[in-house]
Amino acid sequence: MTFDDIRESAVMAFSTLRANKLRSALTILGVTVGVLTVLSMVSIIQGLNRSFADQIESLGSNTIFVNKFEPSFSPQKTQEELQRKELTIADAEAIARESEAIAAVAPFERKLSETVRFKDKQTETPIILGVVPEHSYTMSQFVAEGRFLIDVDIRERRNVAVIGRDVVNALFLEYEQPIGKDIKIAGNVFRVIGIMEDQGSFFGQSRDNSIYIPLTTFQKYYPEVVFPDFVFVIIVRPKTRADVANAMADITDTLRRRRGDRVGEPNSFGISSQDALLDVYNQLTGATYLVLTAISAVALMIGGIGVMNIMLVSVTERTKEIGIRKAVGATRLSIMSQFLIEAVVLTGIGGLFGLIIGEIVSVLINTYSPLPAFIPIWAILVAIVVSGGVGVVFGLYPAWKAARLDPIEALRFE
């Protein structure tokens, strides 16, 4: 076929659409819904992926996390993991001592929530973190006012605290200066020495609702680590991102030796980097991708069936026209291409409307819901190709049927 033939077929297709506005509109609507479903699914998934990657990146692009549990986003732990012995400060010191790829090591212990008071004000939601001075560097979390913990705070087990912005807002009036004030954490008096920079949230949990105290002081008041309220973690920051693999290998060797893991046995601890966390996330969302893909495929199939139905009706209604065209020399290929192009025009218009509505829906989701949404360029291209492909696949049989009509029988059709 020449370009002129294709153009003529496209003009005829648009003429047919204009002649049957309601029927064409209903057909286009089916494809629009299918494409809109695909784009909505993709925009939400891509938005969540981008949000997750950004939040992982906020932990540090080359940060390594080590604790006794395997990397997972599930709060449920296996019995074997729960029975593992805890990591210790001595393990952290050994890691720092035995690897040349590591810039800093910062063990910390966390308690999920604790009662904190200042005068007549009280909050019961802050997370208590027992940390060391290196914590600020390894996690790229710095103070906005005052100072962070120093070695003498750790050595002398001082009752000093650095508090997050949410804690400041909960306990102090707007004009009050928290630094130098005494607060009570679980009834124990702590002097506020610093206020952390705003850190935002991580998976919906505010990181500004935290209180940092010396790790040795934390262990003085909370001597036992009982999951899930308490967790002991070692944070490791390699010298560069290129050193992540070497650092993880050194950490694994050091801890396996210290914890007595035998050759051939799995690690009795968990170790994860930013890339490893992303891999775990992708594994968890793999099934979701399949389900959403199936839903989108069903929606497109419904739209495609509507296209096929309308095209079969169109072939029946235009049987005499087909007979006349064949009588004056139209080939099977030209007849078939005419109906195929008409089907593609139908689905293409539906795909275009689906794209426009999908973009609007994405903006509304971002504006009025907590879900992030983002439509990448490749998704737009895929939507265009898929909408055209639906026209080809579901318009093929009606086009083939039209091309196979006998011209004499077609001319007799009433």
C-alpha positions as CSV (number, residue, x, y, z in Angstrom):
1,M,0.0,0.0,0.0
2,T,1.1,3.5,-0.8
3,F,0.9,6.5,1.6
4,D,-2.0,7.9,-0.4
5,D,-3.9,4.6,0.1
6,I,-3.4,4.8,3.8
7,R,-4.4,8.4,4.0
8,E,-7.5,7.7,1.9
9,S,-8.4,4.8,4.2
10,A,-7.9,7.0,7.3
11,V,-10.2,9.8,5.8
12,M,-12.9,7.1,5.1
13,A,-12.5,5.8,8.7
14,F,-13.1,9.3,10.1
15,S,-16.1,9.8,7.8
16,T,-17.5,6.5,9.2
17,L,-16.9,7.6,12.7
18,R,-18.7,10.9,12.1
19,A,-21.6,9.1,10.6
20,N,-22.1,6.9,13.6
21,K,-21.2,9.2,16.5
22,L,-22.9,7.4,19.4
23,R,-21.8,4.0,18.4
24,S,-18.2,5.2,17.8
25,A,-18.2,7.1,21.1
26,L,-19.3,4.0,23.1
27,T,-16.5,2.0,21.4
28,I,-14.0,4.7,22.1
29,L,-15.1,4.8,25.7
30,G,-14.3,1.1,26.2
31,V,-10.7,1.6,25.0
32,T,-10.4,4.9,27.0
33,V,-11.3,3.0,30.2
34,G,-8.8,0.3,29.4
35,V,-5.9,2.7,28.7
36,L,-7.0,4.8,31.8
37,T,-6.8,1.7,33.9
38,V,-3.3,0.9,32.7
39,L,-2.0,4.4,33.2
40,S,-3.6,4.7,36.7
41,M,-1.9,1.4,37.7
42,V,1.4,2.4,36.3
43,S,1.3,5.9,37.7
44,I,0.6,4.7,41.3
45,I,3.2,1.9,41.1
46,Q,5.9,4.2,39.6
47,G,5.0,6.9,42.2
48,L,5.4,4.4,45.0
49,N,8.7,3.2,43.5
50,R,10.0,6.7,43.2
51,S,8.9,7.6,46.7
52,F,10.5,4.4,48.1
53,A,13.8,5.0,46.3
54,D,13.8,8.7,47.5
55,Q,13.2,7.6,51.1
56,I,15.9,4.9,50.9
57,E,18.3,7.5,49.4
58,S,17.5,9.7,52.4
59,L,19.2,7.1,54.6
60,G,22.4,7.6,52.7
61,S,23.4,6.3,49.3
62,N,26.2,4.1,50.6
63,T,24.9,3.2,54.1
64,I,24.9,-0.4,55.3
65,F,22.6,-1.7,58.0
66,V,23.5,-4.8,60.2
67,N,21.3,-6.5,62.8
68,K,20.3,-10.0,63.8
69,F,17.3,-10.1,61.5
70,E,17.2,-10.7,57.7
71,P,16.4,-7.6,55.5
72,S,12.6,-7.4,55.4
73,F,9.8,-4.9,55.5
74,S,7.6,-7.4,57.4
75,P,7.2,-7.0,61.2
76,Q,6.9,-10.7,61.5
77,K,10.2,-12.5,62.2
78,T,10.9,-16.2,62.2
79,Q,11.5,-18.1,65.4
80,E,15.0,-18.8,64.3
81,E,15.7,-15.1,63.8
82,L,14.2,-14.2,67.2
83,Q,16.5,-16.8,68.9
84,R,19.7,-15.4,67.4
85,K,22.0,-13.6,69.8
86,E,22.1,-9.9,69.7
87,L,24.9,-7.9,68.1
88,T,27.0,-5.8,70.5
89,I,29.1,-2.7,70.7
90,A,32.1,-5.0,70.6
91,D,30.9,-6.3,67.2
92,A,30.7,-2.7,65.9
93,E,34.2,-2.0,67.2
94,A,35.5,-5.1,65.5
95,I,33.9,-4.2,62.2
96,A,35.5,-0.7,62.3
97,R,38.9,-2.2,63.2
98,E,39.1,-4.9,60.6
99,S,38.0,-3.2,57.4
100,E,39.9,-0.6,55.4
101,A,36.8,0.1,53.2
102,I,34.8,1.6,56.1
103,A,34.8,5.3,57.0
104,A,32.6,5.1,60.2
105,V,30.6,2.6,62.3
106,A,27.7,3.7,64.5
107,P,25.8,1.1,66.6
108,F,22.5,2.3,68.0
109,E,19.6,0.9,69.9
110,R,16.0,1.9,69.5
111,K,12.9,1.9,71.7
112,L,9.7,2.4,69.8
113,S,8.0,4.9,72.2
114,E,8.4,6.4,75.6
115,T,6.7,8.9,77.9
116,V,8.5,12.3,77.8
117,R,7.5,15.2,80.0
118,F,8.5,18.9,80.4
119,K,6.7,20.7,83.2
120,D,3.0,20.1,82.7
121,K,3.3,18.9,79.1
122,Q,3.7,15.3,78.1
123,T,4.0,13.1,74.9
124,E,4.1,9.4,74.7
125,T,5.0,8.9,71.1
126,P,8.8,9.8,70.7
127,I,11.2,7.1,69.6
128,I,14.2,6.9,71.9
129,L,17.5,6.2,70.2
130,G,20.7,5.3,72.0
131,V,23.5,6.5,69.7
132,V,27.2,7.3,69.5
133,P,28.8,10.5,68.1
134,E,29.4,8.8,64.7
135,H,25.6,8.4,64.2
136,S,25.3,11.9,62.9
137,Y,27.9,11.3,60.1
138,T,26.8,7.8,59.1
139,M,23.1,8.8,58.8
140,S,23.8,12.3,57.5
141,Q,21.6,13.7,60.3
142,F,22.9,16.9,61.9
143,V,21.8,19.3,64.6
144,A,20.2,22.7,63.7
145,E,20.8,24.2,67.2
146,G,23.1,23.3,70.0
147,R,25.4,20.3,69.7
148,F,25.3,16.5,69.0
149,L,26.6,13.9,71.4
150,I,30.4,13.6,72.0
151,D,32.7,11.0,73.3
152,V,32.6,12.2,76.9
153,D,28.8,11.8,76.9
154,I,29.2,8.2,76.0
155,R,32.1,7.5,78.3
156,E,30.5,9.1,81.4
157,R,26.9,7.9,80.5
158,R,25.6,11.4,80.8
159,N,21.8,12.1,80.9
160,V,21.9,14.4,77.9
161,A,19.5,14.4,74.9
162,V,19.2,15.8,71.4
163,I,15.6,16.1,70.4
164,G,13.7,16.3,67.1
165,R,11.4,19.1,65.9
166,D,8.2,17.2,66.7
167,V,9.3,16.7,70.3
168,V,10.1,20.4,70.5
169,N,6.6,21.3,69.3
170,A,5.0,18.8,71.7
171,L,6.8,19.9,74.8
172,F,7.7,23.6,74.4
173,L,5.9,26.8,73.7
174,E,6.8,28.7,70.5
175,Y,8.9,31.3,72.3
176,E,10.7,28.8,74.7
177,Q,14.3,27.8,74.1
178,P,14.6,24.0,74.7
179,I,18.4,23.9,74.9
180,G,19.5,23.8,78.5
181,K,16.1,22.7,79.8
182,D,15.6,19.5,81.7
183,I,13.1,16.9,80.4
184,K,12.0,13.6,81.9
185,I,12.3,10.5,79.8
186,A,10.5,7.6,81.6
187,G,10.9,9.6,84.8
188,N,14.7,10.1,84.3
189,V,15.9,13.7,84.0
190,F,17.8,14.6,80.8
191,R,19.4,17.9,79.8
192,V,18.5,19.0,76.3
193,I,21.8,19.9,74.5
194,G,20.6,20.1,70.8
195,I,17.8,20.2,68.3
196,M,18.0,18.1,65.1
197,E,17.4,19.4,61.6
198,D,14.1,18.6,60.1
199,Q,14.3,15.2,58.5
200,G,10.8,14.5,57.2
201,S,9.2,11.1,57.3
202,F,10.2,7.6,56.4
203,F,7.3,5.3,55.2
204,G,4.8,7.6,56.9
205,Q,6.6,7.7,60.2
206,S,8.1,11.0,61.2
207,R,11.8,11.0,61.8
208,D,11.5,14.3,63.7
209,N,9.7,12.5,66.6
210,S,12.9,11.1,67.9
211,I,15.2,11.7,71.0
212,Y,18.9,10.9,70.8
213,I,20.7,9.9,74.0
214,P,24.1,8.3,74.6
215,L,24.1,4.6,73.8
216,T,25.7,3.8,77.1
217,T,23.0,5.8,79.0
218,F,20.3,4.0,77.0
219,Q,21.7,0.6,78.0
220,K,21.9,1.8,81.6
221,Y,18.1,2.4,81.7
222,Y,17.1,-0.3,79.2
223,P,19.5,-3.3,79.8
224,E,17.6,-5.8,77.7
225,V,16.8,-5.9,74.0
226,V,13.3,-7.3,73.5
227,F,11.9,-7.2,70.0
228,P,9.8,-5.5,68.6
229,D,10.0,-2.6,71.1
230,F,13.7,-2.7,71.1
231,V,16.1,-3.2,68.2
232,F,19.9,-3.1,68.1
233,V,21.4,-2.0,64.8
234,I,24.9,-1.3,63.5
235,I,25.2,1.4,60.8
236,V,28.2,1.3,58.6
237,R,29.3,4.0,56.2
238,P,31.9,2.9,53.6
239,K,34.4,5.4,52.4
240,T,32.8,5.6,48.9
241,R,29.8,4.0,47.1
242,A,32.4,1.9,45.2
243,D,33.5,0.4,48.6
244,V,30.0,-0.9,49.5
245,A,30.6,-4.4,48.2
246,N,34.0,-4.7,49.8
247,A,32.7,-3.3,53.1
248,M,29.8,-5.8,53.1
249,A,32.2,-8.7,52.5
250,D,34.5,-7.6,55.3
251,I,31.5,-7.2,57.7
252,T,30.2,-10.6,56.8
253,D,33.6,-12.2,57.4
254,T,34.1,-10.4,60.7
255,L,30.7,-11.3,62.1
256,R,30.6,-14.9,60.9
257,R,34.0,-15.4,62.7
258,R,32.9,-13.6,65.9
259,R,29.5,-15.4,66.0
260,G,30.8,-18.8,65.2
261,D,29.0,-19.4,61.9
262,R,30.3,-22.6,60.4
263,V,31.3,-23.0,56.7
264,G,28.2,-23.8,54.6
265,E,25.8,-22.4,57.2
266,P,23.8,-19.3,56.5
267,N,24.6,-16.0,58.3
268,S,23.2,-15.7,61.8
269,F,22.7,-12.0,61.1
270,G,21.2,-9.7,58.5
271,I,23.1,-7.2,56.4
272,S,21.6,-4.8,53.8
273,S,22.6,-1.8,51.7
274,Q,20.4,0.6,49.8
275,D,20.5,-1.7,46.7
276,A,19.6,-4.7,48.9
277,L,16.6,-2.9,50.3
278,L,15.5,-2.0,46.8
279,D,15.8,-5.6,45.8
280,V,13.7,-6.7,48.8
281,Y,11.1,-4.1,47.9
282,N,11.0,-5.3,44.3
283,Q,10.5,-8.9,45.4
284,L,7.6,-7.9,47.6
285,T,5.9,-5.9,44.9
286,G,6.4,-8.5,42.1
287,A,3.1,-10.2,42.8
288,T,1.4,-6.8,42.9
289,Y,2.7,-6.1,39.4
290,L,1.3,-9.3,38.1
291,V,-2.1,-8.7,39.6
292,L,-2.3,-5.1,38.3
293,T,-1.1,-6.2,34.9
294,A,-3.9,-8.8,34.7
295,I,-6.5,-6.2,35.7
296,S,-5.2,-3.9,33.0
297,A,-5.2,-6.6,30.4
298,V,-8.8,-7.5,31.2
299,A,-9.8,-3.9,30.9
300,L,-8.1,-3.6,27.5
301,M,-9.6,-6.9,26.4
302,I,-13.1,-5.6,27.2
303,G,-12.4,-2.5,25.2
304,G,-11.1,-4.7,22.4
305,I,-14.1,-6.9,22.3
306,G,-16.3,-3.8,22.0
307,V,-14.1,-2.7,19.0
308,M,-14.5,-6.1,17.3
309,N,-18.3,-6.1,17.9
310,I,-18.7,-2.7,16.4
311,M,-16.5,-3.5,13.4
312,L,-18.4,-6.7,12.7
313,V,-21.6,-4.6,12.7
314,S,-20.0,-2.1,10.4
315,V,-18.9,-4.8,8.0
316,T,-22.5,-6.1,7.9
317,E,-24.0,-2.6,7.3
318,R,-21.5,-1.8,4.6
319,T,-21.6,-5.1,2.7
320,K,-23.1,-3.5,-0.4
321,E,-20.4,-0.7,-0.3
322,I,-17.7,-3.4,-0.1
323,G,-19.3,-5.1,-3.1
324,I,-19.3,-1.9,-5.2
325,R,-15.6,-1.2,-4.2
326,K,-14.6,-4.7,-5.3
327,A,-16.6,-4.4,-8.5
328,V,-14.6,-1.3,-9.5
329,G,-11.3,-2.9,-8.8
330,A,-10.6,-2.7,-5.0
331,T,-8.3,-5.4,-3.9
332,R,-8.7,-7.6,-0.7
333,L,-5.7,-5.8,0.7
334,S,-7.2,-2.3,0.3
335,I,-10.5,-3.5,1.8
336,M,-8.8,-5.1,4.7
337,S,-6.6,-2.1,5.3
338,Q,-9.6,0.2,5.3
339,F,-11.3,-1.7,8.1
340,L,-8.0,-2.2,10.1
341,I,-7.2,1.5,9.9
342,E,-10.7,2.3,11.0
343,A,-10.3,0.0,14.0
344,V,-6.9,1.6,14.8
345,V,-8.4,5.1,14.5
346,L,-11.1,4.1,17.0
347,T,-8.7,2.7,19.5
348,G,-6.2,5.5,18.9
349,I,-8.7,8.1,19.8
350,G,-9.7,6.1,22.8
351,G,-6.1,5.8,23.8
352,L,-5.6,9.6,23.4
353,F,-8.6,10.3,25.7
354,G,-7.3,7.7,28.2
355,L,-3.9,9.5,28.2
356,I,-5.4,12.9,28.9
357,I,-7.7,11.6,31.6
358,G,-4.9,9.5,33.1
359,E,-2.7,12.6,33.4
360,I,-5.5,14.5,35.1
361,V,-6.1,11.5,37.5
362,S,-2.4,11.4,38.3
363,V,-2.4,15.1,39.2
364,L,-5.5,14.7,41.4
365,I,-4.0,11.7,43.2
366,N,-0.8,13.7,43.9
367,T,-2.9,16.6,45.1
368,Y,-5.7,15.1,47.2
369,S,-4.4,11.7,48.4
370,P,-1.4,10.4,50.3
371,L,-0.5,8.1,47.4
372,P,2.3,9.4,45.1
373,A,1.6,9.2,41.4
374,F,3.9,9.6,38.4
375,I,3.5,8.7,34.8
376,P,6.9,8.1,33.1
377,I,7.4,8.9,29.4
378,W,7.7,5.1,28.5
379,A,4.3,4.5,30.0
380,I,2.8,7.1,27.6
381,L,4.5,5.5,24.7
382,V,3.4,2.1,25.8
383,A,-0.2,3.3,26.1
384,I,-0.1,4.7,22.5
385,V,1.3,1.4,21.1
386,V,-1.1,-0.7,23.1
387,S,-4.1,1.2,22.1
388,G,-3.1,0.9,18.4
389,G,-2.3,-2.8,19.0
390,V,-5.7,-3.4,20.4
391,G,-7.2,-2.0,17.2
392,V,-5.0,-4.2,15.0
393,V,-5.7,-7.4,17.1
394,F,-9.4,-7.0,17.5
395,G,-10.0,-5.4,14.1
396,L,-8.2,-8.1,12.2
397,Y,-11.0,-10.6,12.0
398,P,-13.7,-8.1,10.9
399,A,-11.2,-6.7,8.3
400,W,-10.5,-10.2,7.1
401,K,-14.2,-11.0,6.9
402,A,-14.8,-7.8,4.9
403,A,-11.9,-8.6,2.5
404,R,-13.2,-12.2,1.9
405,L,-16.7,-11.1,0.9
406,D,-17.8,-12.3,-2.6
407,P,-18.5,-9.1,-4.7
408,I,-21.6,-10.6,-6.4
409,E,-23.1,-11.7,-3.1
410,A,-22.2,-8.4,-1.5
411,L,-24.0,-6.4,-4.3
412,R,-27.1,-8.5,-3.8
413,F,-27.1,-7.8,0.0
414,E,-30.0,-5.8,1.3
